[in-house]
Amino acid sequence: MMNNQERVYLSPPHMSGNELKYIQDAFDSNWIAPLGPNVDQFEREVASFVGVKGAVAVNSGTAAIHLALRLLEVNPGDIVFCSTLTFIASANPILYQGANPVFIDSEPDTWNMSPQALERALKDAKAAGVLPKAVIVVHLYGQIAKMDEILDICNKFSVPVIEDAAESLGSTYKGKASGTMGAFGIYSFNGNKIITTSGGGMLVSNDQHAIEKARFWSAQAKDNASHYEHSEVGFNYRMSNILAGIGRAQLEVIDDRVRSKRFIFNQYKFYLSGLPGVTFMQELENTCSNRWLTSLLVDEDQGVSKSDLLNFLNEANIEARHVWKPLHLQPLFKGASYYPHNENKHVAEELFQKGICLPSGSGMTKGQQIKVINRILAFFTINDIYTGEII
Ligand SMILES: *Cc1c(COP(=O)(O)O)cnc(C)c1O
């Protein structure tokens, strides 16, 4: 053990210092409940930051996706399309509803849902007479999917879009905030996300009626009566007033957090993009990624092993990870349908083979980042691929 070497984490929580003030308010007013003024304010502040009419704060991003599926009346036996290159939480709520996922491959520019694969899948679904009830589009690592193309296609088939913007709060696409372009958007405030409440999420939409319904379901679906009256199934999904206080302080600094993450990405790119076989995730024109996690591809044909690199980083107490394993390859979804980008190109599988995520915490010090960069340069040097200087 190198006990004097602090571990460099992938994306640890980064507090602003203001969080305790809002927590203190909650204590002072004894609002220690899954409701309260911090929750109401946090909802208003997020809605105003991204530019939507309504928001409901819940205890996870996963819960927000679940509520969106219920609002779109996804029922047992229904079909829901979902990006395949994502974290399992994007698709688990499809199973909660007893529905069947169909996974859609990525395209190489954004690593997100391939419009051409989506269109093929929708054509097939229409021919079979069973259109999906929803399409869940993920904005991976902060990068927004090709939303113009995706929305055009989905509108053509009248299928609503849920944006899984869990990783992309603060990102924009042609001037619009991620999560605000589909019927519903969801954010996550899990500990590793760009801002955090330690655990939490939010559902947003311009359909205020739907948001009210989600708010009702998220607090056990209590009917309006002086006693406990229930006519629909509800959930215990509300966000706590204490955690919403953390979220309010975090949201105050989101612009700084995006700036830091983008700076970190640019540093990595500057020092590492010259390495043979290394390429970085792109950014589409007219979009701004929050660069939640710096992601790059390592081409093993150039003579380096990706897992050796991850181990080499781990030995130096640096946390780096494989990109998400595509959901259509997960044992949980064995047998589910999947549409590749095209017959000969399975983009998500290739990204999984080559992709890694580097430590990208917005609170990362210059020293920590230099350590990561040097360690990677050293790895390529040891493998006789890099002969330049270590910075
Ligand atoms: C984190 C994450 C979620 C889930 O959010 P939780 O708040 O952890 O439930 C969903 N989708 C993606 C893509 C995520 O990265």
The ligand as an SDF file (V2000), in Angstrom:
LIG
                    3D

 15 15  0  0  0  0  0  0  0  0999 V2000
  -26.5470    7.9400  -12.5700 C   0  0  0  0  0  0  0  0  0  0  0  0
  -27.3750    7.5620  -13.7130 C   0  0  0  0  0  0  0  0  0  0  0  0
  -28.7310    7.2320  -13.5730 C   0  0  0  0  0  0  0  0  0  0  0  0
  -29.4060    6.9800  -12.2760 C   0  0  0  0  0  0  0  0  0  0  0  0
  -29.4000    7.9330  -11.3510 O   0  0  0  0  0  0  0  0  0  0  0  0
  -29.5630    7.5810   -9.7990 P   0  0  0  0  0  0  0  0  0  0  0  0
  -29.7960    8.9090   -9.2090 O   0  0  0  0  0  0  0  0  0  0  0  0
  -28.2720    6.9460   -9.3540 O   0  0  0  0  0  0  0  0  0  0  0  0
  -30.7270    6.6660   -9.6540 O   0  0  0  0  0  0  0  0  0  0  0  0
  -29.4790    6.9880  -14.7140 C   0  0  0  0  0  0  0  0  0  0  0  0
  -28.9370    7.0510  -15.9240 N   0  0  0  0  0  0  0  0  0  0  0  0
  -27.6420    7.3430  -16.1090 C   0  0  0  0  0  0  0  0  0  0  0  0
  -27.1190    7.4140  -17.5020 C   0  0  0  0  0  0  0  0  0  0  0  0
  -26.8120    7.5800  -15.0110 C   0  0  0  0  0  0  0  0  0  0  0  0
  -25.5070    7.8250  -15.2020 O   0  0  0  0  0  0  0  0  0  0  0  0
  1  2  1  0
  2  3  1  0
  2 14  2  0
  3  4  1  0
  3 10  2  0
  4  5  1  0
  5  6  1  0
  6  7  2  0
  6  8  1  0
  6  9  1  0
 10 11  1  0
 11 12  2  0
 12 13  1  0
 12 14  1  0
 14 15  1  0
M  END
$$$$
